[in-house]
Amino acid sequence: MQEFSYTIKDPKGIHARPAGIIVKKLREFSSAAVVIKGDDIVDLSKIMPFIGMDIAKGDKIIVRTEGPDEKECAEALKA
C-alpha cells in the first residue's frame, strides 16, 4: 500500500474536469486507489462519488493505492 496527502490548490477545488483527468490516469494501472477526506472514503475509479465529495480549495485529502503497480500509480496520481 502506498499513501500520500495533498492539499487542494485549485480555486475551484475538485470538479468534473480534474476528477475526469484523475480517473482516466488511474485506468492506466492495475492497482486500486481511494481518496479519503475526513471520514469519507471513495473509490477513485468512480467519478461521480469522487465529485460528490465536494473537495474545495484548501482541503487536505489522502490518496491510497494498493495493487501490483501501487508505487507507480501513486507517483502518477501525485503528478
N, C-alpha and C positions, 0 to 999 in steps of 0.2 A: 504494500500500500504506500502510495505517495500522497503528500498533502502539502498545500501551500495556502497562505492567506493573501488577500488582495483587498485594498481599499479602492472603491469605485471613484474614478476621477472625472468621468464624463458628466457634464452638467445635466444631461437628460437621464442619467442612470442607465440601467439595462432595459432597453426597449426592443422592439421587433428586429431591427437591423443588427445590432451587436449580438443579440441572442441567436439569430439565424447563423451568423458567422461562426459562433462558438459551437453550435450544434453540428454544423457542416464540418468543422475541423475535427470534432470528436469521431465522426464517421470514418475517418482515415485510420483509426486504431481499433484493435481488438478489445482493449480494456474498457471497463465501465467507469463512469465518472458521475459524481454527485456534487451539488453545490449546497452549502449549508449557510443559512443566515438565521442567527438566533436559534430557535428550536425547530425551524423548518429545514427539511432535507428534501431535495428534489433531484430526480434523475436528469442529468444533462442531455440525454438523448431525446427528451420530450420538451419541445419548445414552449407550448402553452403553459404548463405548470411553472417553467422557468420564468417566463414573462410575468406570470401571476404572482411571483414573489415580491413584486414592487420594490426592486432594488434601486435605491436612489443614490445620488452623489454623496460621498462620504460614508456610505455603508461599508462595513467590513464583511467580506464573505470568505468562506473556506471552500476550496476545491479539493476533492479527494478522488484519486484514481486507483483502480485495482484491476489487475489482469496481467497478461503476458508481456505487454509493452507499456506498463504503467508509467515508467520513468519518462519515456519518450513522449507519451501522451500528456503527462503533467507539464513537461517543458514546452510542448506546442501550445497548450492552453494558456500558459503564462505569457507567451509571446503575443 
